[in-house]
Amino acid sequence: MINTTCPACSQPAMAKSRKCFLGPILPVTCHVCGRPLRLSWRPMVPVALAGLLLLLGAWTGGTPGKILFATAGVSWLAGYLRALHSPPLVAD
């Protein structure tokens, strides 16, 4: 479930589809109270580190490395999308 409730005013801050395209760097304004909101970095850090480790492991191998690279890419993308859906909104 995608939580789009503003942490400052406890009202719906945006459409669920909008949160899917947010990131932790650029804020979005709450439609109700006007406070800037960001996504939390915390859920994204382990996914990014795991993706880098899998990429480095796949890059050093031959043909098994290419299979590992493809598997790592798909699993990293799935984890990244999951991390985008699950982090809470943080008020600035």
FIPA-976293 format. One record per residue (C-alpha): residue number from 0; residue in three letters; x, y, z. Coordinates in steps of 0.5 Angstrom, whole numbers. Layout:
BEGIN
<gudo><resi>NUM</resi><resn>ALA</resn><px>X</px><py>Y</py><pz>Z</pz></gudo>
...
//
This chain:
BEGIN
<gudo><resi>0</resi><resn>MET</resn><px>0</px><py>0</py><pz>0</pz></gudo>
<gudo><resi>1</resi><resn>ILE</resn><px>3</px><py>7</py><pz>-2</pz></gudo>
<gudo><resi>2</resi><resn>ASN</resn><px>2</px><py>12</py><pz>4</pz></gudo>
<gudo><resi>3</resi><resn>THR</resn><px>1</px><py>19</py><pz>2</pz></gudo>
<gudo><resi>4</resi><resn>THR</resn><px>-1</px><py>22</py><pz>8</pz></gudo>
<gudo><resi>5</resi><resn>CYS</resn><px>3</px><py>28</py><pz>10</pz></gudo>
<gudo><resi>6</resi><resn>PRO</resn><px>7</px><py>27</py><pz>17</pz></gudo>
<gudo><resi>7</resi><resn>ALA</resn><px>5</px><py>35</py><pz>19</pz></gudo>
<gudo><resi>8</resi><resn>CYS</resn><px>-2</px><py>35</py><pz>18</pz></gudo>
<gudo><resi>9</resi><resn>SER</resn><px>-4</px><py>28</py><pz>17</pz></gudo>
<gudo><resi>10</resi><resn>GLN</resn><px>-9</px><py>29</py><pz>11</pz></gudo>
<gudo><resi>11</resi><resn>PRO</resn><px>-8</px><py>26</py><pz>4</pz></gudo>
<gudo><resi>12</resi><resn>ALA</resn><px>-2</px><py>30</py><pz>1</pz></gudo>
<gudo><resi>13</resi><resn>MET</resn><px>-2</px><py>28</py><pz>-6</pz></gudo>
<gudo><resi>14</resi><resn>ALA</resn><px>-4</px><py>22</py><pz>-11</pz></gudo>
<gudo><resi>15</resi><resn>LYS</resn><px>-1</px><py>15</py><pz>-10</pz></gudo>
<gudo><resi>16</resi><resn>SER</resn><px>1</px><py>16</py><pz>-17</pz></gudo>
<gudo><resi>17</resi><resn>ARG</resn><px>5</px><py>22</py><pz>-16</pz></gudo>
<gudo><resi>18</resi><resn>LYS</resn><px>9</px><py>19</py><pz>-10</pz></gudo>
<gudo><resi>19</resi><resn>CYS</resn><px>11</px><py>13</py><pz>-15</pz></gudo>
<gudo><resi>20</resi><resn>PHE</resn><px>16</px><py>18</py><pz>-19</pz></gudo>
<gudo><resi>21</resi><resn>LEU</resn><px>18</px><py>22</py><pz>-12</pz></gudo>
<gudo><resi>22</resi><resn>GLY</resn><px>25</px><py>22</py><pz>-10</pz></gudo>
<gudo><resi>23</resi><resn>PRO</resn><px>29</px><py>24</py><pz>-4</pz></gudo>
<gudo><resi>24</resi><resn>ILE</resn><px>32</px><py>30</py><pz>-7</pz></gudo>
<gudo><resi>25</resi><resn>LEU</resn><px>27</px><py>34</py><pz>-10</pz></gudo>
<gudo><resi>26</resi><resn>PRO</resn><px>21</px><py>36</py><pz>-5</pz></gudo>
<gudo><resi>27</resi><resn>VAL</resn><px>14</px><py>36</py><pz>-7</pz></gudo>
<gudo><resi>28</resi><resn>THR</resn><px>9</px><py>41</py><pz>-3</pz></gudo>
<gudo><resi>29</resi><resn>CYS</resn><px>3</px><py>38</py><pz>1</pz></gudo>
<gudo><resi>30</resi><resn>HIS</resn><px>-4</px><py>40</py><pz>-2</pz></gudo>
<gudo><resi>31</resi><resn>VAL</resn><px>-7</px><py>42</py><pz>4</pz></gudo>
<gudo><resi>32</resi><resn>CYS</resn><px>-2</px><py>45</py><pz>9</pz></gudo>
<gudo><resi>33</resi><resn>GLY</resn><px>4</px><py>47</py><pz>4</pz></gudo>
<gudo><resi>34</resi><resn>ARG</resn><px>10</px><py>44</py><pz>7</pz></gudo>
<gudo><resi>35</resi><resn>PRO</resn><px>15</px><py>41</py><pz>3</pz></gudo>
<gudo><resi>36</resi><resn>LEU</resn><px>15</px><py>33</py><pz>3</pz></gudo>
<gudo><resi>37</resi><resn>ARG</resn><px>21</px><py>29</py><pz>1</pz></gudo>
<gudo><resi>38</resi><resn>LEU</resn><px>22</px><py>21</py><pz>1</pz></gudo>
<gudo><resi>39</resi><resn>SER</resn><px>26</px><py>18</py><pz>7</pz></gudo>
<gudo><resi>40</resi><resn>TRP</resn><px>33</px><py>16</py><pz>4</pz></gudo>
<gudo><resi>41</resi><resn>ARG</resn><px>33</px><py>10</py><pz>9</pz></gudo>
<gudo><resi>42</resi><resn>PRO</resn><px>30</px><py>4</py><pz>5</pz></gudo>
<gudo><resi>43</resi><resn>MET</resn><px>34</px><py>6</py><pz>-1</pz></gudo>
<gudo><resi>44</resi><resn>VAL</resn><px>41</px><py>6</py><pz>2</pz></gudo>
<gudo><resi>45</resi><resn>PRO</resn><px>41</px><py>-2</py><pz>2</pz></gudo>
<gudo><resi>46</resi><resn>VAL</resn><px>38</px><py>-3</py><pz>-4</pz></gudo>
<gudo><resi>47</resi><resn>ALA</resn><px>43</px><py>1</py><pz>-8</pz></gudo>
<gudo><resi>48</resi><resn>LEU</resn><px>49</px><py>-2</py><pz>-4</pz></gudo>
<gudo><resi>49</resi><resn>ALA</resn><px>46</px><py>-9</py><pz>-6</pz></gudo>
<gudo><resi>50</resi><resn>GLY</resn><px>45</px><py>-7</py><pz>-13</pz></gudo>
<gudo><resi>51</resi><resn>LEU</resn><px>53</px><py>-4</py><pz>-13</pz></gudo>
<gudo><resi>52</resi><resn>LEU</resn><px>55</px><py>-10</py><pz>-10</pz></gudo>
<gudo><resi>53</resi><resn>LEU</resn><px>52</px><py>-15</py><pz>-15</pz></gudo>
<gudo><resi>54</resi><resn>LEU</resn><px>54</px><py>-11</py><pz>-21</pz></gudo>
<gudo><resi>55</resi><resn>LEU</resn><px>61</px><py>-11</py><pz>-19</pz></gudo>
<gudo><resi>56</resi><resn>GLY</resn><px>61</px><py>-19</py><pz>-18</pz></gudo>
<gudo><resi>57</resi><resn>ALA</resn><px>57</px><py>-20</py><pz>-25</pz></gudo>
<gudo><resi>58</resi><resn>TRP</resn><px>62</px><py>-15</py><pz>-28</pz></gudo>
<gudo><resi>59</resi><resn>THR</resn><px>68</px><py>-19</py><pz>-26</pz></gudo>
<gudo><resi>60</resi><resn>GLY</resn><px>66</px><py>-26</py><pz>-29</pz></gudo>
<gudo><resi>61</resi><resn>GLY</resn><px>65</px><py>-29</py><pz>-36</pz></gudo>
<gudo><resi>62</resi><resn>THR</resn><px>59</px><py>-32</py><pz>-38</pz></gudo>
<gudo><resi>63</resi><resn>PRO</resn><px>56</px><py>-34</py><pz>-31</pz></gudo>
<gudo><resi>64</resi><resn>GLY</resn><px>58</px><py>-27</py><pz>-30</pz></gudo>
<gudo><resi>65</resi><resn>LYS</resn><px>53</px><py>-24</py><pz>-35</pz></gudo>
<gudo><resi>66</resi><resn>ILE</resn><px>47</px><py>-29</py><pz>-32</pz></gudo>
<gudo><resi>67</resi><resn>LEU</resn><px>49</px><py>-26</py><pz>-26</pz></gudo>
<gudo><resi>68</resi><resn>PHE</resn><px>49</px><py>-19</py><pz>-28</pz></gudo>
<gudo><resi>69</resi><resn>ALA</resn><px>42</px><py>-20</py><pz>-32</pz></gudo>
<gudo><resi>70</resi><resn>THR</resn><px>39</px><py>-23</py><pz>-25</pz></gudo>
<gudo><resi>71</resi><resn>ALA</resn><px>42</px><py>-18</py><pz>-21</pz></gudo>
<gudo><resi>72</resi><resn>GLY</resn><px>39</px><py>-12</py><pz>-25</pz></gudo>
<gudo><resi>73</resi><resn>VAL</resn><px>32</px><py>-15</py><pz>-25</pz></gudo>
<gudo><resi>74</resi><resn>SER</resn><px>33</px><py>-16</py><pz>-17</pz></gudo>
<gudo><resi>75</resi><resn>TRP</resn><px>36</px><py>-9</py><pz>-16</pz></gudo>
<gudo><resi>76</resi><resn>LEU</resn><px>30</px><py>-6</py><pz>-20</pz></gudo>
<gudo><resi>77</resi><resn>ALA</resn><px>25</px><py>-10</py><pz>-17</pz></gudo>
<gudo><resi>78</resi><resn>GLY</resn><px>28</px><py>-8</py><pz>-10</pz></gudo>
<gudo><resi>79</resi><resn>TYR</resn><px>29</px><py>-1</py><pz>-12</pz></gudo>
<gudo><resi>80</resi><resn>LEU</resn><px>21</px><py>0</py><pz>-14</pz></gudo>
<gudo><resi>81</resi><resn>ARG</resn><px>19</px><py>-3</py><pz>-8</pz></gudo>
<gudo><resi>82</resi><resn>ALA</resn><px>24</px><py>2</py><pz>-4</pz></gudo>
<gudo><resi>83</resi><resn>LEU</resn><px>20</px><py>7</py><pz>-8</pz></gudo>
<gudo><resi>84</resi><resn>HIS</resn><px>13</px><py>5</py><pz>-6</pz></gudo>
<gudo><resi>85</resi><resn>SER</resn><px>15</px><py>4</py><pz>2</pz></gudo>
<gudo><resi>86</resi><resn>PRO</resn><px>19</px><py>10</py><pz>5</pz></gudo>
<gudo><resi>87</resi><resn>PRO</resn><px>15</px><py>15</py><pz>9</pz></gudo>
<gudo><resi>88</resi><resn>LEU</resn><px>14</px><py>22</py><pz>7</pz></gudo>
<gudo><resi>89</resi><resn>VAL</resn><px>18</px><py>26</py><pz>11</pz></gudo>
<gudo><resi>90</resi><resn>ALA</resn><px>17</px><py>34</py><pz>12</pz></gudo>
<gudo><resi>91</resi><resn>ASP</resn><px>22</px><py>39</py><pz>12</pz></gudo>
//
